[in-house]
Amino acid sequence: MQCHTEPPYGVPGGNTVPDTALDAPQLATTKLPRPFYRLAAGDALNTYGSQLDLVALSLFAYEASGNALGTAGYLVLRLSGGLAGGLVAGRLVARLDRRRLMTGCALAQALALVVVALVPASLRIPVLYPLAVVLGGAAAVAAVALRTSIPEMVGAERRARANSLMASCRSTAMVLGFASAGVVVAWAGFRAALLIDATSFVLFGALVVRLPLPTRAAKAEEPATPPEDPAPTTGKRRPRWQALVVLRAAPVVGAMAGIRLLDAFGSSAHNISLPVFANQSSPDNPAALLGTFWATWAIGNLGAQQLVSRFMLRRGIEPGERGFALGTCLMSACFILVFTDLPTPLFLLVAIGAGLGDGFTEISYTTRIQALADERRGEAFGILTSAENVGMGTGMLLSGSLLAVLSPLTVVGVSHAVPIVLALAFLVMVARARRRR
């Protein structure tokens, strides 16, 4: 697909960006469309901004409130916003133009950051906490809209390749965001850091609104409404009904959501425990240990993209339920081993394994959910996003409390052992279902 080189989208007399698959020409089967690489770069920039503002605003909340409860309150409200955003995202992506929805969410985050950056010191806390909900909710809705649209952007047969590219770019940006946040804040200050973050969201919004790719399945190709689907309802009951319909029609979504919830709980445990472990294992330079771990983790995460695109897809193997379960087991097991005081070579090896499993799990579950029909896909991603936010929130609260009385290895070991058990049970369930066919 070629980009529009005449008057841009939205300008009178210009080309109209297609919003359905029927409006766009057929894509080559071997390569992703060129505009999608721009989208992946823009999403990486967006992710970098998200990680930068997560760290900057957490420190900002601590400085403004003067205690750790200020930071905890900000993080809980942000995750609560993500939970609420996930619950309504399915309805929004089904009813609204997805390109404009993603653009609106990006601009909402940019505006929230600008307000926080420019507000007087006396109003920082009263303004920051409500805007934390906005930041979390807008990020969740934008993520659901993007993941739901990918099969229409690249074609269903290329969604695994697209997901592996997005996951690699996103993971790299995440590590860079975390690594540079302290430097940016120390060098430029909170206000400049937040304005840099806002700029990244504005750039992403400008890229998405002009994106010459379809974001919605064509009406002519939509399947007939299944018998179990209730008639459209009005009011606030519809999102709950739609979520129940998706879970009943595709029980695998509910199982994956449960595993993702507990996996997110484990992720909170190791994120909170890593600084404690680094200070215990390398008291002279804990930052170096943390930096080494995340850099090595990123290498493993990029390796997942190479594994999918260069090995699996070329052999006609698409990651799905089994890949999701095996990736969860590998990731959780390696994160447990990270906290066992291994020699440096083995420490680096398990860090690579953790990144590999994390990336492979992300690609596998995203690809599997994208196999659902377009009208159910958004609701499924909304369920998963809400589950992840619940897991992250409860994990932060419980893991932080448990670290006061238990070792990092114990906290992480228990938190990651549960997803391993559930993933193995899920693997058995999938194998039995395949044999029945």
N, C-alpha and C positions, 0 to 999 in steps of 0.2 A: 504494500500500500504506500502511495506517495503522499507526502505532506502537501498541504495547500500552500501554494506560493503566490496566489492572488490575494485580494483583500481578505483580511482575517475573519475568523468566526465572530459573529455578532455585529459586524459592520455592514450597513446597508449596501447591497450589491455584492457582498462577499460570499464565499462558499459557506454552506451550512454544514456543520459537523454532524455526521450521522449519529443517531441515537439508537438505532436498531441494526441487527446483523444484516437484514435485507438491504439496508441503505449503503452498505459498504461492499467493495469488490472482494472477491475471494482472495485469501492470503496464500502465500506459498506454503507448502506443507513442511518444508525443511527449516525455515527460519522464522523467527519472531518478526513482526512488523517493526520497521525502524522507529516509528514514534513511541513504541513500547519501551525501547531502551531509554528514551528521554524521560518517560514516566518513571522508570526504575531509578534513574538518577535523581529525579525530583522527589521521589518517595524516600530515597536515602537522605537527601537534604532535609526533608521533613522530619525523618527519624532522628537525625543529628540534632535538629532544633528541639525535639521533644526531650531527648536525653539531657541536653544542655540545660533546658529550663527546669527539668525535674530536679537536677542537682542544685542549680542556682536558686530556685524558689524554695527548696528545702532549707538551704543555708539562710536564705532571706527570711523565711519564717522563724528560724531559730534566732537570728539576730534581732528581729522585730519584737519577738515575744520574750526573749531572754531565757528560755528554757526548752528542754527537749520535747515537752508536751506541745509546744507550738508547731514543731516539725511534724510530730505524730498526727496532730489534728489536721494539718494541711494534707498529708499523704492519705489519711483516711477519707477526707472529703473528696480528694481527687479520684480515689478508687471508687467511692460511692457514685461519683459522676459517671465513671466508666460503666458501673453496674447499671445505672439508669439508662445510659446511652445504649447499651447492648439490648436492653429490654424493648426500647422503642425503635431501634435501628431497622428491624425487619419490616415494620410498617412503613417507615420513611423511605427505604430503598424501593419498596414496592409501589409507592404512590408518586414519588417525586423524581425529577430528572436527576440522575445519579451524578452527572458531571457537575451540575450546579450545586448539588448537595455537598460533594467533596470540597468544592471551592468555598462554599459558605462556611463549612466547618473550619477550613484553614484560616479564613479571614476572621472568624470568631475567636480562634486561638490567638491570632496576631493582635486583635484589638484588646483582648484580655491582658496580654503581656504588656502592651503599650500603656494601658491604664495603670497596671501595677507599677511599672517603671516610673511613671510621671506623678503618681499620687503623693501628696505630702506625707512626711514620716508619721504624723499623728493618725493618719487614716489607713496605714498599711495593713494592719491586721483586719479591720472591718471590711476592707476591700478584697484582700487576698483570699479569705476563706470562701466567700461566695463564688469568686472567679475560679477557685480550684475545682469546683463542681463543673463549671463551664468548660474548663480545659480537659477534664477527664471525659465528660460526655461528648464533646465535639470530636475528640480523638477516637473514641469508640465508634461513633457513627461513621466517621470518615473511613476507618479501617474496614468496617463491614461493607460499606458501599464499594470500596476498591476491590476487596476480595470477591464480592458477588459479581462484579463486572468483568473480571479477568477472562473467563471463558468466552464472553462475547467480544472482547477486545482482540484476542489472539486465535480463537477457535478452540473448541473443546479438546481436540487432539493434541494441542500444544500447551495446555494449561500446566502440566507438570514442569515443562521447561521454563515457562514463564514464572511459576512459583519458585523454582530453584534460583532463578536470576534475582527475583525480588528479595528472597530470603538472604542471599549473599550480600546484596547491596545494603539491606537493612541492618544485618548483623555488623558489617564493617562500620557503618555509620553509628551504630549503637556504641561500639567500643571507642570510636573516636570522640563521640559526645561525652562519654564518661571520663575519658582520659584528659580531654581538653577543658572540661568544665572548671576544674580548680584553677588552671592557669588563666583562663579567660576572666574569671571572677576576680582573681588576685591582681591581674594586670590592668583590666579595664573597669572593674567594679560591677556591682549588681545591675545598675541601670543600663550600662552599655551591653552587658551580657543579655539582658532581657530584650533589648532592642535588636540585637543580632538575631536572637531567636525569632522575634516577630518578623524580621525580614525573610527568614527562611520559609515561614508559613505563607507570606505574601507571594514569594516566588513560586512556591508549589501551587498555590491557587491560580496564579496567572498561567502556569503551564497546563494545568488540568482543564481550565475553561476553554483553551484553544486546542485541546487534544483531538486530532482527527481519527478517533477510533470509536466504534460503537460501544455502548455501555449497557444495553438492554437487549434481551432476546426479542426478535421480531414477533409481532402479534400473530402473524400467519403460521409461525412455527410453534406457538405455545400449545402444549398438550391440553386435551379436554380436562375439565375439572373432575377429579376422582370422586367416586360416589361418597367416600367418607368425609369429603370436605363440606363443612356446613355452609349454608348460604351466607353471603356477606352480611356482616352485622354492623351496627353503628355504635358509636360511643367508645368507651374505653375497654370494652370486653374483647374486641376483635384481636388485639395482639396476643392475649392469653390463649384464645381459641386457636389462633394460627400456630402458636408454639406447640400446643397439644397435638394438633394435626400433624405437624412435622415429626414430633417424637413418636407418634403412633405409626405413621407411614414409614419412618426410617429409624427403628430402634437403635441402630448403630450410632446415630447422632447423639442420643442420650448417653450411651455407654462412653463414647469419646468425650462428651462434655464432662462426665464424672471423673474420668481419668485426667483431663486437662485441669479440672478444678484442683485435684490433689497434687498434680504436677506443679501447678502455680504455687500451691502451698509450699512444696519442697523448694521451689525456686526462691521464694521469700526467705526460707530458712538458710539456704546457702549464701544468698546475697547479704544477709545480716551477719552470718557467722564468719564469712571470709575475712573481714577486717579484724575480728577477734583472733582468729586462727593466725593471721599474718603477724599480729603483734606478739603472739606467743611463740611462733616458730622462727620469726626473724625480727627480734626486737630492735636491732640496729637500723634496719631499713625495711619496714613492713610495706611501704609503698612500692618498692621494687618487686616484692613477691606478688603483690596484687597486680601490678602492671604486667609482669611476666605471665601470670595465669591468664588474664583476659586476652593478651596478645596471642597466646598459644591456643586458647579457646577459639578465637576468631579464625585461626588457621584451620582448625578442625571444622568449623562451621562452613568456611569456604570449600573445604574438601567435600562436604555433603553435596554442594551444588555440582562439583565435578563428578562425583559418584553418580548422581542422578542423570546429568546431561550427557556425560561421555561414556558411561558404562551401561546403565539400566535402560535409558530410553533408546539407545542405539540397538539394543537387543529386544526391543519391544516389551520391556518390563516397566509397568507404571506403578509408582509407589501408592499404596492404599492402606487398607486396614492392617495387614500384617507388617508393613513397613512402619506404620504408626506405633504398633505395639513393641516391635523390636527396637525401634529408635528410643522409645520411652525407657525401656529396660537398660539399654546401653548408657543413655544419658544419666539416669538416676544412679546406676551402679558406679559410674566414673566419678560423679560428684561426691558420693560417699567415700571413695578411695582417695580423693583429693585431701581429705582431712585426716589421713592415717600416717602423716609424717613419712612419706615415701622419699627415697633418694631422688635427687634432682632429675635424672633421666626418666624414671618411672613417673614422677610428678608431672613432667611435661607430656608424657605419653597419655596419661589418664586425662589431662586437660584437653588434649587433642580429641580423645574419645568423647569427652563431655560435649565439646563443640560439634563433633560429627553427629552424635546422637540428637542433640538439640536441633541442628539444622535439618536433619533427615525427618525428624518428627514433625517439624513445622511444615515442610514440603508435603509430607504424606497426608496429614490430616486436612490441609488446605485443599489439596488435589482431590481427596475423597469427597469432601463436602461440596466441592464445585461440580461433582457429577450429578447432584440433585437438579431438578428442574428449576428454572430461573425464579419462578414465583415462590419457591420454598427455600431457595439458597440463602436469601437475606435473613430469613427468620432463623435458619440453622446457625449462621455465623453470629447472629445476635445472641442466641443461647450460649454459644461457646465463649463469646466475649464476656458476657455476664458471669459465666462460670469462672473464667480466668481472673476476673476482678475480685470475685468473692474469695477465691483461693489466695490471691496476693494479699488482700486486706487481712483476712484471718491469719495468714501465715506471718505477716509482719507483727501483729499484736501478740500472738502466742509464742513465736520463736524468740522475740525480744525478751519476753518474760522468762522463758525457759533457760535462756543463756545466763541468767543470773544465778542459776542453781545447777545447771548441767553443762557438760563440755560441748564444744562445737560439733565434735564427732557424733555424740549421742543425739543431739538435736537434728543434725542433718541426716544421720543414719535412719532414725525413725521416720522422719518426714519423707525421705525418698524411698524407703522400703515399701511403704503402702502403695505408691504408684506402680512399683515393680510387680507386686502381687496382683494388682488389678489388671495390669497390662498382660500378664501371663494368662489370667483367667479370660481376658478378652480374646487373646490369641487362640485359646482352646475353643471358645465360642465361635470364632470365625472359621476355624478349621472344621468344626462339626457342621456348620451351615453349608460350607462348600461340599462336604461329602454327601449331604442330603440332596444336593442338586444333581 
